[in-house]
Amino acid sequence: MNHSNRTFKSWRLKERPLGEIKTTDLELVDDVIPEIKANEVLVRTIYFSLDPTNRIWMSDVDQYMEPVEIGDIMRAGGSLAVVEESNVEGVNIGEVVQGGMHGGWQEYFTIPESDIIKIPKDTGLPLTAFISVLGFTGPTAYFGLLDIGKPQPGETVVVSAAAGAVGSIVCQIAKIKGCNVVAIAGSDEKCDWLKNELGADHVINYKKENALEALKKTCTNGIDIYFDNVGGETLDAALTLMNKFGRIPVCGLISMYNDWSSVGPKMYRNILMKTLTVKGFLVSDYADRFGESLENLGSWVAEGKIKFKVDVVEGIENAPEAVNKLFSGENNGKLVIQTSKEP
Ligand SMILES: NC(=O)c1ccc[n+]([C@@H]2O[C@H](COP(=O)([O-])OP(=O)(O)OC[C@H]3O[C@@H](n4cnc5c(N)ncnc54)[C@H](OP(=O)(O)O)[C@@H]3O)[C@@H](O)[C@H]2O)c1
């Protein structure tokens, strides 16, 4: 099909942000919708994910992937898209697929046959489950907690950014494993949800209470696992109270993404004194085990043991402003942009 008259919008990186992302760091550009080649599909984005790591990808710092180049379409940590044209046998118009690394902050793109992953139909779940708990954030929680944290019944697990996309799933898996869960979050509403709906044993609003003092009161037997989503002062508070042979899965350091100049943890010495295991991980390290995690997460969701929230912001034009909700704490669950209607 000739698309010479049809265009799509995408956000391209214009300048590397200093501190918080400004809308002027990106540019909304119109491009002609590409023609598909043999063995390709053309897809229309329905949702794309906004992630704390977008801020890392915008920076020219040494990181786990190449930074996004100036002028390039902003990378997305996942998307869901509907097939509009297909040159691939067995892939039909109207089917929903994962965007994978092909779909950035953009309305249209193409996917080669080798990278097409269809979203299952008639699951009884909202489509947004496949860009949240059954997308990347669920497996992040699953492998970080189970593979590195190795939770045992009765152990105390502390989770930071606990009401967020990853943290909320960590809290619930830790409860499934019989742990005592202490959830740290930045508002009373988030703390109420964690305690009353997700079953956290203790909650700490770190914007109202000093995290270290609050952890001393709640973790009377010390901390066995600290699932770190934020780094900074919260990591220091947790390090102070870790038990011997404790584990710290380092999932994220969101308190530092806008400014890397802060110094390392003051309680670093406890890694030695308490013979801790502190291990960074990327969910992509576990790509060959995604199936296992999705099977278990899917069962727990179906059984009502895991609940999840998705914060949908409509309109591609709102992406640069919306991504900052992750840093202010205004997001209410997995943050996504919706660019077009579900089929
Ligand atoms: N390793 C991996 O493969 C992987 C994969 C996905 C995500 N991650 C990481 O996991 C973490 C959570 O990501 P997510 O996608 O689930 O986002 P999210 O938790 O849904 O949203 C981010 C939350 O972080 C909290 N936050 C922001 N700035 C903070 C600060 N200065 N101090 C303390 N808390 C702060 C806010 O919650 P409050 O209201 O509670 O402050 C905010 O809602 C991030 O660090 C991310 O980079 C890692």
PDBQT file of the ligand as one rigid body, heavy atoms in Angstrom, charges set to zero:
ROOT
HETATM    1  N1  LIG A 401      16.387  -3.886  36.579  1.00  0.00    +0.000 N 
HETATM    2  C1  LIG A 401      15.419  -3.935  35.693  1.00  0.00    +0.000 C 
HETATM    3  O1  LIG A 401      15.422  -4.723  34.739  1.00  0.00    +0.000 OA
HETATM    4  C2  LIG A 401      14.266  -2.966  35.850  1.00  0.00    +0.000 A 
HETATM    5  C3  LIG A 401      13.105  -3.106  35.084  1.00  0.00    +0.000 A 
HETATM    6  C4  LIG A 401      12.036  -2.211  35.312  1.00  0.00    +0.000 A 
HETATM    7  C5  LIG A 401      12.170  -1.211  36.271  1.00  0.00    +0.000 A 
HETATM    8  N2  LIG A 401      13.342  -1.101  36.967  1.00  0.00    +0.000 N 
HETATM    9  C6  LIG A 401      13.519  -0.089  38.008  1.00  0.00    +0.000 C 
HETATM   10  O2  LIG A 401      12.550  -0.328  39.004  1.00  0.00    +0.000 OA
HETATM   11  C7  LIG A 401      12.215   0.891  39.646  1.00  0.00    +0.000 C 
HETATM   12  C8  LIG A 401      10.702   1.063  39.618  1.00  0.00    +0.000 C 
HETATM   13  O3  LIG A 401      10.292   1.201  38.260  1.00  0.00    +0.000 OA
HETATM   14  P1  LIG A 401       8.759   1.127  37.850  1.00  0.00    +0.000 P 
HETATM   15  O4  LIG A 401       8.716   1.041  36.382  1.00  0.00    +0.000 OA
HETATM   16  O5  LIG A 401       8.071   0.103  38.672  1.00  0.00    +0.000 OA
HETATM   17  O6  LIG A 401       8.243   2.578  38.248  1.00  0.00    +0.000 OA
HETATM   18  P2  LIG A 401       7.174   2.945  39.370  1.00  0.00    +0.000 P 
HETATM   19  O7  LIG A 401       7.636   2.342  40.652  1.00  0.00    +0.000 OA
HETATM   20  O8  LIG A 401       5.808   2.613  38.901  1.00  0.00    +0.000 OA
HETATM   21  O9  LIG A 401       7.319   4.504  39.440  1.00  0.00    +0.000 OA
HETATM   22  C9  LIG A 401       8.430   5.095  40.017  1.00  0.00    +0.000 C 
HETATM   23  C10 LIG A 401       8.159   5.406  41.508  1.00  0.00    +0.000 C 
HETATM   24  O10 LIG A 401       9.392   5.682  42.142  1.00  0.00    +0.000 OA
HETATM   25  C11 LIG A 401       9.163   6.475  43.271  1.00  0.00    +0.000 C 
HETATM   26  N3  LIG A 401      10.193   7.524  43.342  1.00  0.00    +0.000 N 
HETATM   27  C12 LIG A 401      10.468   8.466  42.413  1.00  0.00    +0.000 A 
HETATM   28  N4  LIG A 401      11.497   9.245  42.829  1.00  0.00    +0.000 NA
HETATM   29  C13 LIG A 401      11.858   8.778  44.048  1.00  0.00    +0.000 A 
HETATM   30  C14 LIG A 401      12.843   9.181  45.009  1.00  0.00    +0.000 A 
HETATM   31  N5  LIG A 401      13.654  10.221  44.776  1.00  0.00    +0.000 N 
HETATM   32  N6  LIG A 401      12.932   8.483  46.159  1.00  0.00    +0.000 NA
HETATM   33  C15 LIG A 401      12.106   7.441  46.404  1.00  0.00    +0.000 A 
HETATM   34  N7  LIG A 401      11.145   7.017  45.546  1.00  0.00    +0.000 NA
HETATM   35  C16 LIG A 401      11.031   7.682  44.385  1.00  0.00    +0.000 A 
HETATM   36  C17 LIG A 401       7.768   7.088  43.113  1.00  0.00    +0.000 C 
HETATM   37  O11 LIG A 401       6.923   6.481  44.071  1.00  0.00    +0.000 OA
HETATM   38  P3  LIG A 401       6.655   7.153  45.524  1.00  0.00    +0.000 P 
HETATM   39  O12 LIG A 401       5.364   7.889  45.409  1.00  0.00    +0.000 OA
HETATM   40  O13 LIG A 401       6.588   5.977  46.398  1.00  0.00    +0.000 OA
HETATM   41  O14 LIG A 401       7.814   8.076  45.795  1.00  0.00    +0.000 OA
HETATM   42  C18 LIG A 401       7.337   6.657  41.719  1.00  0.00    +0.000 C 
HETATM   43  O15 LIG A 401       5.960   6.409  41.641  1.00  0.00    +0.000 OA
HETATM   44  C19 LIG A 401      12.977   1.988  38.905  1.00  0.00    +0.000 C 
HETATM   45  O16 LIG A 401      14.161   2.289  39.614  1.00  0.00    +0.000 OA
HETATM   46  C20 LIG A 401      13.301   1.343  37.580  1.00  0.00    +0.000 C 
HETATM   47  O17 LIG A 401      14.447   1.908  36.973  1.00  0.00    +0.000 OA
HETATM   48  C21 LIG A 401      14.373  -1.966  36.761  1.00  0.00    +0.000 A 
ENDROOT
TORSDOF 0
